[in-house]
Amino acid sequence: MQETLTSRRPLLEMRAIGKSFPGVRALDGVSIELYPGEIHALVGENGAGKSTLIKILAGVYTEYEGEVTIGGQPRRFGSVRDSEDAGVAVVFQELSLVSELSVGENIFLGREPARLGVVQWDELYSRASHLLGELGLDLDPRTGVRKLGTGAQQLVEIAKALSHNARILVLDEPTAALTDAEAEGLFEILNKLSNQGIGIIYVSHRLQEVFRLSRRITVLRDGRTVSTESATGLDEQQVIAKMVGRQVSQVFPPFGRTRGDALLEVRHVTAEDPVVRGKLAVNDVSFTAHRGEVVGIAGLMGSGRTELLLSLFGCFPGKVSGSVVIDGREVEIKRPAEAIAHGIGFVTEDRKRTGLVLDQTILANMTLASLARVSGHFVTNESREIAAGRPLFENLRIKAKSLFAVAGTLSGGNQQKVVLAKWLMSEARVLFLDEPTRGIDVGAKQEIYRMIDKLARSGLAVVMVSSELPEVLGLCDTILVLHQGKVTGRFTHENASAEQVMSCATGRQLCA
């Protein structure tokens, strides 16, 4: 396969690419080449330089060192439109859809088919429907984007990229929010595009996907190219070692936590879908979380996992019934402030939109949920805030110059640590974690796993939603499986298997 590739002229060459920001050398002589029909994986820890390299190719960053060549012709893009006109389409991890518009309008935004200045809506929606069909997405292009879940929005973003008739397609963590079935559909599309001669750069922390799809793998570390090798000559442990610069042995902390008294009891909680009348997003769910225990909530997208946590935290928009007991006392939670007052913290699945204020400092984000207690009700006391925040900053090993670094400048793993610090500062006793390692590299994942284990050992009750089965099986003492809002399986760490959990998650087998 390698000989077949290199006997042809590269479709894309990026040679000795360098890029600096104030005080940071983001890229230092990075090189990568892409051949027609190749799926080329680009991997590395957060902060390795992947996003910066992609943004140079996309025309987002126009000032850099080195050379970019497409089809043998040197190119230097002055804008995103220049990059698109050269046949490059980039799907970033952070979605760029306009929620007020329909799916079809988003796909052809700024490029609507028109005659004499009048948009041809039938043609627009017909073309959008065709693109969605190629992705295996049974979705009306007239549907408003705001009504879609994260996974469906990601597929719309990919359809938007394909609408450019790109020769080069760059995908940044494309399956982070997809179900297994949606991911399988995407893989089929990517292989089809590859067979049509389109070159694809595939960025993912999910190494199983990398090895399944890619012909070659380029590893970046600290802004430099570590290696470019055939995927058939590597295994996951070798790639991880190249990414982090060391051998990675024990991924998950060893078990041995001591379970204490029941801290959180959820009894017959039901939540009505706020959009679809008569549909239940959560259907009669009950479970218990003890001190020192990690309870995993598994299931496919749309199973009701996130809706369950939102309901318990008092921020689900639909009608919620059932009861919640904390420390043996039934409590009423109708809004997040009441959940926080009862000692519940919630690390949401989208840290950038609902977990952090990106243009504020680390310290400001840490104190969001406990400002009145830490700093005062009427006048803030920065000295007290710093005194409360510095131990967490140091204990969580947040990589930043100081507490006054802006949260939006941090890597994904460090942003997640800041969100955790916010809830630890609030003195939460029950911690909800929704996809706590989404978009985080291998090394940072291990740190998050250790933190979750340490928090449980300190006496917290942790309830964790994750789409990654190895994560659920490797971290959780108890596993609850949901399908279409109902509990279809309950397992302990000792008797759970990937096959059983997936069987329950797909509704093929009721294991409860």
C-alpha positions as CSV (number, residue, x, y, z in Angstrom):
1,M,0.0,0.0,0.0
2,Q,2.8,2.4,0.9
3,E,4.5,1.8,-2.5
4,T,1.2,2.4,-4.3
5,L,0.9,5.8,-2.5
6,T,4.4,7.1,-3.0
7,S,4.5,6.2,-6.6
8,R,2.0,9.0,-7.2
9,R,2.4,12.7,-6.8
10,P,1.2,14.0,-3.5
11,L,-2.1,15.9,-3.5
12,L,-1.0,18.0,-0.5
13,E,2.4,18.8,0.9
14,M,3.0,20.9,4.0
15,R,6.7,21.4,4.5
16,A,8.6,22.8,7.5
17,I,5.6,24.6,8.8
18,G,6.3,27.0,11.7
19,K,3.9,29.1,13.7
20,S,4.4,31.2,16.8
21,F,2.1,33.0,19.2
22,P,3.2,35.4,21.9
23,G,5.3,33.3,24.2
24,V,4.5,30.0,22.5
25,R,6.1,28.1,19.6
26,A,3.0,26.2,18.4
27,L,4.6,24.6,15.3
28,D,8.3,24.0,14.7
29,G,9.1,22.6,11.3
30,V,6.1,20.3,10.9
31,S,5.7,18.4,7.7
32,I,3.0,16.2,6.3
33,E,1.9,14.9,2.9
34,L,-1.3,13.5,1.6
35,Y,-1.9,11.4,-1.5
36,P,-5.1,11.1,-3.6
37,G,-7.4,8.5,-2.1
38,E,-5.4,8.3,1.2
39,I,-6.9,8.5,4.7
40,H,-4.0,9.9,6.7
41,A,-4.3,10.1,10.5
42,L,-2.9,13.0,12.4
43,V,-2.5,12.3,16.1
44,G,-1.0,13.9,19.2
45,E,-1.8,15.1,22.7
46,N,-3.8,18.3,23.1
47,G,-1.3,21.1,22.6
48,A,0.8,19.1,20.2
49,G,0.0,21.5,17.3
50,K,-2.7,19.6,15.4
51,S,-5.3,22.4,15.5
52,T,-2.8,25.0,14.5
53,L,-1.7,23.0,11.5
54,I,-5.3,22.5,10.4
55,K,-6.1,26.2,10.8
56,I,-3.2,27.0,8.5
57,L,-4.5,24.6,5.9
58,A,-8.0,26.1,6.3
59,G,-6.8,29.6,5.8
60,V,-7.7,30.7,9.4
61,Y,-4.0,31.5,10.1
62,T,-2.4,33.3,7.2
63,E,1.0,34.2,8.8
64,Y,3.3,31.2,9.1
65,E,6.6,29.8,8.1
66,G,7.1,27.0,5.5
67,E,5.3,26.0,2.3
68,V,1.9,24.5,1.4
69,T,1.6,22.8,-2.0
70,I,-1.6,21.5,-3.5
71,G,-1.5,19.4,-6.7
72,G,2.1,20.5,-7.1
73,Q,1.3,24.2,-7.0
74,P,2.5,26.4,-4.1
75,R,-0.4,28.0,-2.3
76,R,-0.7,30.6,0.4
77,F,-4.2,31.3,1.6
78,G,-5.3,34.7,2.7
79,S,-8.7,33.6,3.9
80,V,-10.9,30.6,4.5
81,R,-12.6,31.2,1.2
82,D,-9.2,30.9,-0.6
83,S,-8.7,27.5,1.1
84,E,-12.2,26.4,0.0
85,D,-11.6,27.5,-3.5
86,A,-8.5,25.4,-3.6
87,G,-10.5,22.3,-2.8
88,V,-9.9,22.1,1.0
89,A,-12.8,21.5,3.3
90,V,-12.3,21.4,7.1
91,V,-14.7,20.1,9.7
92,F,-13.6,21.5,13.0
93,Q,-14.4,19.8,16.4
94,E,-16.2,22.9,17.5
95,L,-19.4,23.1,15.4
96,S,-20.0,26.3,13.4
97,L,-23.7,25.8,12.5
98,V,-26.2,28.7,12.9
99,S,-28.9,27.3,15.2
100,E,-31.6,29.7,14.0
101,L,-31.4,28.3,10.4
102,S,-32.5,25.0,9.0
103,V,-30.2,22.1,8.1
104,G,-30.3,22.9,4.4
105,E,-29.7,26.6,5.0
106,N,-26.6,25.7,7.1
107,I,-25.2,23.3,4.5
108,F,-25.3,26.0,1.7
109,L,-24.9,29.1,3.8
110,G,-23.4,31.8,1.6
111,R,-23.6,29.6,-1.4
112,E,-27.4,29.3,-1.9
113,P,-28.5,28.3,-5.4
114,A,-30.1,31.4,-6.8
115,R,-31.5,32.7,-10.1
116,L,-31.7,36.5,-10.7
117,G,-30.9,37.0,-7.0
118,V,-33.8,34.8,-5.8
119,V,-32.9,31.8,-3.7
120,Q,-34.1,28.5,-5.3
121,W,-35.4,26.8,-2.1
122,D,-36.6,23.6,-3.7
123,E,-33.2,23.1,-5.3
124,L,-31.4,23.9,-2.1
125,Y,-33.4,21.4,0.0
126,S,-33.2,18.8,-2.8
127,R,-29.4,19.0,-2.9
128,A,-29.2,19.1,0.9
129,S,-31.4,16.0,1.1
130,H,-29.1,14.2,-1.3
131,L,-26.0,15.0,0.8
132,L,-27.7,13.9,4.0
133,G,-28.7,10.7,2.3
134,E,-25.1,9.9,1.4
135,L,-24.3,10.3,5.1
136,G,-27.0,7.9,6.0
137,L,-28.8,10.6,7.9
138,D,-32.6,10.3,7.7
139,L,-33.3,14.0,8.4
140,D,-35.6,16.6,6.8
141,P,-33.3,19.4,5.5
142,R,-36.0,21.9,6.5
143,T,-35.6,20.9,10.2
144,G,-34.1,23.7,12.4
145,V,-30.6,22.9,13.6
146,R,-31.5,23.9,17.2
147,K,-33.8,20.8,17.4
148,L,-30.9,18.4,16.6
149,G,-28.7,16.6,19.1
150,T,-24.9,17.1,19.0
151,G,-24.4,13.9,17.0
152,A,-26.8,14.9,14.2
153,Q,-25.3,18.4,14.1
154,Q,-21.9,16.9,13.6
155,L,-23.2,15.0,10.6
156,V,-24.7,18.2,9.2
157,E,-21.3,19.8,9.5
158,I,-19.8,17.0,7.5
159,A,-22.5,17.3,4.9
160,K,-21.7,21.0,4.7
161,A,-18.0,20.2,4.0
162,L,-18.9,17.7,1.3
163,S,-21.1,20.2,-0.5
164,H,-17.9,22.1,-1.5
165,N,-16.8,19.2,-3.8
166,A,-13.5,19.2,-1.9
167,R,-10.4,17.3,-3.1
168,I,-9.0,17.5,0.4
169,L,-11.2,16.8,3.5
170,V,-9.9,17.4,7.0
171,L,-12.0,16.0,9.9
172,D,-11.2,17.0,13.5
173,E,-12.6,14.5,16.0
174,P,-15.6,13.7,13.8
175,T,-17.0,10.8,15.9
176,A,-16.7,12.5,19.3
177,A,-20.4,13.0,19.5
178,L,-21.6,10.1,17.3
179,T,-23.2,6.8,18.2
180,D,-21.6,3.7,17.0
181,A,-24.1,3.3,14.3
182,E,-23.6,6.9,13.1
183,A,-19.8,6.4,13.2
184,E,-20.1,3.3,11.1
185,G,-22.1,5.2,8.5
186,L,-19.5,7.9,8.5
187,F,-16.7,5.4,8.0
188,E,-18.5,4.0,5.0
189,I,-18.7,7.5,3.5
190,L,-15.1,8.2,4.2
191,N,-14.0,5.0,2.5
192,K,-16.3,5.8,-0.5
193,L,-14.7,9.3,-0.8
194,S,-11.3,7.8,-0.5
195,N,-12.1,5.4,-3.4
196,Q,-13.1,8.5,-5.4
197,G,-9.6,9.9,-5.0
198,I,-10.3,12.4,-2.3
199,G,-7.5,12.8,0.2
200,I,-8.6,12.8,3.9
201,I,-6.7,14.0,7.0
202,Y,-8.3,12.3,10.0
203,V,-7.7,13.8,13.4
204,S,-8.8,11.6,16.3
205,H,-7.9,10.6,19.9
206,R,-9.7,7.3,19.2
207,L,-6.9,5.1,18.1
208,Q,-9.1,2.2,17.2
209,E,-10.6,4.4,14.5
210,V,-7.2,5.6,13.4
211,F,-6.0,2.0,12.8
212,R,-9.2,1.0,11.2
213,L,-9.3,3.8,8.7
214,S,-5.8,5.2,8.0
215,R,-3.0,4.1,5.7
216,R,-0.4,6.2,7.4
217,I,-0.2,7.9,10.8
218,T,1.7,11.2,11.5
219,V,2.4,11.8,15.2
220,L,3.0,15.3,16.5
221,R,4.4,16.2,19.9
222,D,5.2,19.6,21.3
223,G,4.8,21.2,17.9
224,R,7.1,18.9,16.1
225,T,6.7,15.9,13.8
226,V,7.7,12.8,15.7
227,S,7.1,10.3,12.8
228,T,5.1,9.4,9.8
229,E,4.7,5.6,9.4
230,S,2.5,3.0,7.8
231,A,-0.4,2.1,10.1
232,T,0.3,-1.6,9.5
233,G,3.7,-1.3,11.1
234,L,2.5,0.2,14.4
235,D,0.2,-0.7,17.2
236,E,-1.7,1.4,19.7
237,Q,0.9,1.3,22.5
238,Q,3.6,2.4,20.1
239,V,1.5,5.3,18.9
240,I,0.7,6.4,22.5
241,A,4.3,6.2,23.4
242,K,5.2,8.5,20.5
243,M,2.5,10.9,21.4
244,V,3.4,11.2,25.1
245,G,7.1,10.5,24.8
246,R,6.9,7.6,27.2
247,Q,5.5,4.1,27.6
248,V,1.9,4.1,28.9
249,S,1.1,1.1,31.0
250,Q,-1.9,1.2,33.3
251,V,-4.7,3.2,31.6
252,F,-7.2,3.0,34.4
253,P,-6.5,3.2,38.2
254,P,-6.6,-0.1,40.0
255,F,-9.9,-1.0,41.7
256,G,-10.2,-1.3,45.4
257,R,-12.4,1.6,46.5
258,T,-14.5,1.2,49.6
259,R,-18.2,1.8,49.1
260,G,-19.9,3.8,51.9
261,D,-23.4,4.7,52.8
262,A,-26.0,5.7,50.1
263,L,-25.5,9.4,49.3
264,L,-27.8,9.8,46.3
265,E,-31.0,7.9,45.7
266,V,-33.0,8.4,42.5
267,R,-36.5,7.1,42.6
268,H,-38.8,6.6,39.5
269,V,-37.6,9.7,37.7
270,T,-39.4,10.4,34.4
271,A,-38.8,13.3,32.1
272,E,-41.1,14.3,29.2
273,D,-39.6,15.4,25.9
274,P,-40.1,19.1,25.6
275,V,-40.3,19.0,21.7
276,V,-42.1,15.7,20.9
277,R,-45.5,15.5,22.7
278,G,-46.1,12.2,24.5
279,K,-42.5,11.0,24.2
280,L,-40.5,10.3,27.4
281,A,-36.8,11.2,27.3
282,V,-36.4,9.5,30.7
283,N,-38.8,6.7,31.7
284,D,-39.1,5.6,35.3
285,V,-35.3,5.5,36.2
286,S,-34.1,4.5,39.6
287,F,-30.6,4.0,41.0
288,T,-28.4,4.6,44.1
289,A,-25.0,6.2,44.3
290,H,-22.9,5.5,47.4
291,R,-20.0,7.4,48.9
292,G,-16.8,6.2,47.3
293,E,-18.6,4.8,44.3
294,V,-18.5,5.6,40.6
295,V,-21.8,4.9,38.9
296,G,-21.6,4.7,35.1
297,I,-24.6,5.5,32.8
298,A,-24.1,3.8,29.5
299,G,-26.2,3.8,26.4
300,L,-26.3,5.0,22.8
301,M,-27.0,8.6,21.8
302,G,-30.6,9.4,22.4
303,S,-30.9,6.8,25.1
304,G,-31.7,9.5,27.8
305,R,-28.3,9.6,29.6
306,T,-27.7,13.4,29.4
307,E,-31.5,14.1,29.9
308,L,-31.3,12.1,33.1
309,L,-28.5,14.2,34.5
310,L,-30.2,17.4,33.4
311,S,-33.4,16.3,35.1
312,L,-31.6,15.6,38.4
313,F,-29.8,18.9,38.2
314,G,-32.9,20.9,37.7
315,C,-32.2,22.2,34.2
316,F,-34.2,19.9,31.9
317,P,-36.7,21.9,29.9
318,G,-39.5,19.2,30.0
319,K,-41.7,18.2,32.8
320,V,-39.9,16.0,35.4
321,S,-41.5,13.7,38.0
322,G,-40.1,11.3,40.6
323,S,-38.0,11.9,43.7
324,V,-34.4,12.5,44.7
325,V,-33.0,11.6,48.2
326,I,-29.7,13.0,49.4
327,D,-28.2,11.6,52.7
328,G,-31.5,10.0,53.6
329,R,-33.6,13.2,53.1
330,E,-35.9,13.8,50.1
331,V,-35.1,17.1,48.4
332,E,-36.8,19.1,45.7
333,I,-34.6,20.3,42.9
334,K,-36.3,22.6,40.3
335,R,-33.3,24.6,39.2
336,P,-29.5,24.3,39.2
337,A,-29.1,26.7,42.2
338,E,-31.0,24.2,44.4
339,A,-28.9,21.3,43.1
340,I,-25.7,23.2,44.0
341,A,-27.2,24.0,47.4
342,H,-27.7,20.3,48.0
343,G,-24.1,19.5,47.1
344,I,-24.5,18.4,43.5
345,G,-22.0,19.4,40.8
346,F,-22.4,18.9,37.1
347,V,-19.5,18.7,34.5
348,T,-21.5,19.0,31.3
349,E,-20.6,17.3,28.0
350,D,-19.8,20.6,26.2
351,R,-17.3,22.4,28.4
352,K,-16.9,25.3,26.0
353,R,-20.5,26.2,25.8
354,T,-21.9,25.2,29.2
355,G,-19.0,24.5,31.4
356,L,-16.7,27.6,31.1
357,V,-16.7,31.3,30.4
358,L,-13.9,31.1,27.8
359,D,-12.9,34.8,27.9
360,Q,-12.6,34.8,31.7
361,T,-9.7,33.7,33.8
362,I,-9.1,30.3,35.4
363,L,-9.8,31.9,38.8
364,A,-13.1,33.5,37.6
365,N,-14.3,30.2,36.3
366,M,-13.3,28.3,39.4
367,T,-15.4,30.5,41.6
368,L,-18.5,30.6,39.5
369,A,-20.5,28.1,41.5
370,S,-19.3,29.3,44.9
371,L,-18.6,33.0,44.6
372,A,-20.9,34.1,47.4
373,R,-19.3,31.7,49.9
374,V,-15.7,32.1,48.8
375,S,-15.6,35.8,48.1
376,G,-18.7,37.5,49.7
377,H,-22.3,38.3,48.8
378,F,-21.9,42.0,47.8
379,V,-18.2,42.8,47.2
380,T,-15.7,40.3,45.7
381,N,-12.6,39.6,47.6
382,E,-9.8,38.6,45.2
383,S,-7.4,37.6,47.9
384,R,-9.9,35.1,49.3
385,E,-10.6,33.8,45.8
386,I,-6.9,33.2,45.1
387,A,-6.4,31.5,48.5
388,A,-9.2,29.1,47.7
389,G,-8.2,28.6,44.0
390,R,-4.5,28.1,44.3
391,P,-4.5,24.7,46.1
392,L,-6.9,23.3,43.4
393,F,-4.8,24.9,40.6
394,E,-1.7,23.1,42.0
395,N,-3.3,19.8,43.1
396,L,-5.0,19.3,39.7
397,R,-1.8,20.3,37.9
398,I,-3.4,22.7,35.6
399,K,-0.8,23.7,33.0
400,A,-1.0,27.5,32.8
401,K,1.2,30.4,33.7
402,S,-1.1,31.4,36.6
403,L,-4.7,31.5,37.9
404,F,-5.2,34.6,35.7
405,A,-4.6,32.8,32.4
406,V,-7.7,33.0,30.2
407,A,-9.6,29.7,30.1
408,G,-10.1,29.8,26.3
409,T,-6.3,29.6,25.8
410,L,-5.9,26.3,27.6
411,S,-5.9,22.8,26.0
412,G,-9.0,20.6,26.3
413,G,-7.6,18.6,29.2
414,N,-6.7,21.6,31.2
415,Q,-10.1,23.2,30.5
416,Q,-11.7,20.1,31.9
417,K,-9.6,20.4,35.0
418,V,-10.8,23.9,35.5
419,V,-14.4,22.7,35.3
420,L,-13.7,20.0,37.9
421,A,-12.0,22.6,40.1
422,K,-15.2,24.8,39.9
423,W,-17.3,22.0,41.4
424,L,-14.7,20.9,43.9
425,M,-14.6,24.5,45.2
426,S,-18.4,24.4,45.6
427,E,-17.8,21.5,48.0
428,A,-20.0,19.1,45.9
429,R,-20.7,15.7,47.5
430,V,-22.3,14.3,44.4
431,L,-20.6,14.9,41.1
432,F,-22.3,14.4,37.7
433,L,-19.8,13.9,34.8
434,D,-21.2,13.9,31.3
435,E,-18.6,12.7,28.8
436,P,-15.7,13.9,31.0
437,T,-12.9,12.9,28.5
438,R,-14.5,14.0,25.2
439,G,-12.0,15.6,22.9
440,I,-9.1,14.9,25.4
441,D,-5.9,13.2,24.4
442,V,-4.6,9.9,25.9
443,G,-2.2,11.4,28.4
444,A,-4.8,13.9,29.7
445,K,-7.4,11.1,29.9
446,Q,-5.3,9.2,32.3
447,E,-5.0,12.2,34.5
448,I,-8.8,12.7,34.5
449,Y,-9.3,9.0,35.3
450,R,-6.9,9.3,38.3
451,M,-8.8,12.4,39.5
452,I,-12.2,10.6,39.3
453,D,-10.8,7.7,41.2
454,K,-9.2,10.0,43.8
455,L,-12.5,12.0,44.2
456,A,-14.4,8.7,44.8
457,R,-11.9,7.5,47.3
458,S,-12.3,10.8,49.2
459,G,-16.0,10.0,49.7
460,L,-17.8,11.6,46.8
461,A,-20.5,9.8,44.9
462,V,-19.7,10.1,41.2
463,V,-22.2,9.5,38.4
464,M,-20.6,9.4,35.0
465,V,-22.0,9.3,31.5
466,S,-19.6,8.1,28.8
467,S,-20.0,6.9,25.2
468,E,-16.7,5.0,25.4
469,L,-17.3,1.4,26.7
470,P,-13.7,0.8,27.9
471,E,-14.1,3.9,30.0
472,V,-17.3,2.7,31.6
473,L,-15.9,-0.8,32.2
474,G,-12.6,0.4,33.4
475,L,-13.7,3.1,35.9
476,C,-17.2,2.3,37.2
477,D,-18.2,0.2,40.2
478,T,-21.8,0.0,39.1
479,I,-23.1,0.3,35.5
480,L,-26.6,1.4,34.5
481,V,-27.6,0.9,30.9
482,L,-30.3,3.0,29.2
483,H,-32.2,2.4,26.0
484,Q,-34.9,4.8,24.8
485,G,-35.1,6.4,28.3
486,K,-35.6,3.1,30.2
487,V,-33.1,1.1,32.3
488,T,-32.3,-2.1,30.3
489,G,-29.3,-3.3,32.3
490,R,-27.6,-3.1,35.7
491,F,-24.1,-4.5,36.2
492,T,-21.3,-4.5,38.8
493,H,-17.7,-4.0,37.7
494,E,-17.1,-7.7,38.2
495,N,-19.9,-9.1,36.1
496,A,-20.0,-6.5,33.3
497,S,-18.8,-7.2,29.8
498,A,-18.7,-5.0,26.6
499,E,-21.0,-7.5,24.8
500,Q,-23.6,-7.5,27.6
501,V,-23.6,-3.7,28.0
502,M,-23.9,-3.1,24.2
503,S,-26.7,-5.7,24.0
504,C,-28.7,-3.8,26.6
505,A,-27.8,-0.4,25.0
506,T,-29.3,-1.5,21.7
507,G,-32.4,-3.0,23.2
508,R,-31.6,-6.4,21.9
509,Q,-31.6,-7.9,25.4
510,L,-33.2,-6.7,28.6
511,C,-30.6,-7.2,31.4
512,A,-32.3,-5.4,34.2
